[in-house]
Amino acid sequence: MAHKRTGPYVCGLDAAMDVIGGKWKALILWSLHNSGTLRFGQLRREVPGVSEKMLIQQLRELESDGIVHREVYREVPPRVEYSLTEMGQALNTALGSLGSWADRHMEQILAAKQRDAG
């Protein structure tokens, strides 16, 4: 597992990247934003390619950072649901701008990566 920092941060972007860093966190946030409250199995289907172990780890970190809320229902079998906190919703709004930037530049990004690979 990658080591999470605890600060001090150089700037706000540094702190934000600490919270959303890694391959899966932004996709988890986007899925929760689009679908609302999800159970673990539903969330795993929404984020193709993520392993169960990695999804658990990423959700724990997002919960620890105050981005995701985990609700456990005392039922048999237990039901666990995940949703975005207010801070998570605000973060997802900020990520929308980043996603728009990537949409506008995706061809250039892919071309640059192909040049580097070739």
C-alpha positions as CSV (number, residue, x, y, z in Angstrom):
1,M,0.0,0.0,0.0
2,A,1.3,3.5,-0.9
3,H,2.1,5.6,2.1
4,K,-0.4,8.4,2.6
5,R,1.0,11.7,3.7
6,T,-0.3,13.6,6.7
7,G,1.1,17.0,5.7
8,P,2.4,19.6,6.0
9,Y,1.4,20.4,2.5
10,V,3.1,22.8,0.1
11,C,-0.3,24.1,-1.3
12,G,-3.9,23.1,-1.7
13,L,-3.2,21.1,-4.8
14,D,-0.7,19.0,-2.8
15,A,-3.3,18.2,-0.2
16,A,-6.0,17.4,-2.9
17,M,-3.6,15.0,-4.7
18,D,-2.9,13.3,-1.4
19,V,-6.7,12.7,-1.0
20,I,-7.4,11.6,-4.6
21,G,-4.1,10.1,-5.5
22,G,-4.0,6.7,-7.1
23,K,-5.7,5.0,-10.0
24,W,-9.1,4.3,-8.4
25,K,-10.2,7.2,-6.1
26,A,-11.4,9.6,-8.7
27,L,-13.4,6.8,-10.4
28,I,-14.9,5.8,-7.1
29,L,-15.9,9.4,-6.4
30,W,-17.4,9.8,-9.9
31,S,-19.4,6.6,-9.5
32,L,-20.8,7.7,-6.2
33,H,-21.6,11.1,-7.7
34,N,-23.4,9.6,-10.6
35,S,-25.2,6.8,-8.8
36,G,-25.7,8.2,-5.3
37,T,-25.6,5.7,-2.4
38,L,-24.1,2.3,-3.4
39,R,-23.5,-1.0,-1.7
40,F,-20.0,-2.5,-2.1
41,G,-20.9,-4.9,-4.8
42,Q,-22.7,-2.2,-6.8
43,L,-19.7,0.1,-6.5
44,R,-17.3,-2.7,-7.6
45,R,-19.4,-3.2,-10.8
46,E,-19.3,0.6,-11.4
47,V,-15.5,0.7,-11.3
48,P,-14.4,-2.1,-13.7
49,G,-11.0,-3.6,-13.1
50,V,-10.7,-2.7,-9.4
51,S,-9.9,-5.6,-7.1
52,E,-12.0,-6.2,-4.0
53,K,-8.9,-5.6,-1.8
54,M,-8.0,-2.3,-3.6
55,L,-11.6,-1.1,-3.5
56,I,-11.8,-1.8,0.3
57,Q,-8.4,0.0,0.8
58,Q,-9.4,3.1,-1.3
59,L,-12.8,3.3,0.4
60,R,-11.2,3.2,3.9
61,E,-8.8,6.0,2.9
62,L,-11.6,8.1,1.4
63,E,-13.7,7.5,4.6
64,S,-10.7,8.5,6.8
65,D,-10.2,11.7,4.8
66,G,-13.9,12.6,5.2
67,I,-14.8,12.2,1.6
68,V,-17.0,9.1,1.7
69,H,-19.6,8.1,4.3
70,R,-19.9,4.4,5.2
71,E,-23.3,3.4,6.7
72,V,-23.6,-0.1,8.3
73,Y,-27.1,-1.4,8.8
74,R,-27.5,-4.0,11.5
75,E,-29.3,-6.6,9.5
76,V,-28.6,-10.2,8.7
77,P,-26.7,-10.3,6.5
78,P,-25.2,-6.8,7.3
79,R,-25.8,-4.2,4.7
80,V,-23.1,-1.5,4.1
81,E,-23.7,1.5,1.9
82,Y,-21.3,4.2,0.7
83,S,-22.1,7.8,-0.3
84,L,-20.3,11.1,-0.7
85,T,-20.1,13.5,2.2
86,E,-20.6,17.2,1.7
87,M,-16.8,17.5,1.3
88,G,-16.8,14.6,-1.1
89,Q,-19.5,16.3,-3.2
90,A,-17.4,19.5,-3.3
91,L,-14.3,17.6,-4.3
92,N,-16.2,15.9,-7.1
93,T,-17.4,19.2,-8.4
94,A,-13.7,20.3,-8.5
95,L,-12.8,17.1,-10.3
96,G,-15.4,17.9,-13.0
97,S,-13.2,20.8,-14.2
98,L,-10.2,18.4,-14.4
99,G,-12.3,15.9,-16.3
100,S,-13.4,18.6,-18.8
101,W,-9.8,19.6,-19.3
102,A,-8.9,16.0,-20.1
103,D,-11.9,15.6,-22.5
104,R,-10.7,18.7,-24.4
105,H,-7.1,17.4,-24.6
106,M,-7.5,13.6,-24.7
107,E,-6.3,13.2,-28.3
108,Q,-3.1,15.2,-27.5
109,I,-2.5,13.3,-24.3
110,L,-2.9,9.9,-26.1
111,A,-0.6,11.1,-29.0
112,A,2.1,12.2,-26.5
113,K,1.9,8.9,-24.7
114,Q,2.1,6.9,-28.0
115,R,5.2,9.0,-29.0
116,D,6.8,8.1,-25.6
117,A,5.9,4.4,-25.9
118,G,7.2,4.2,-29.5
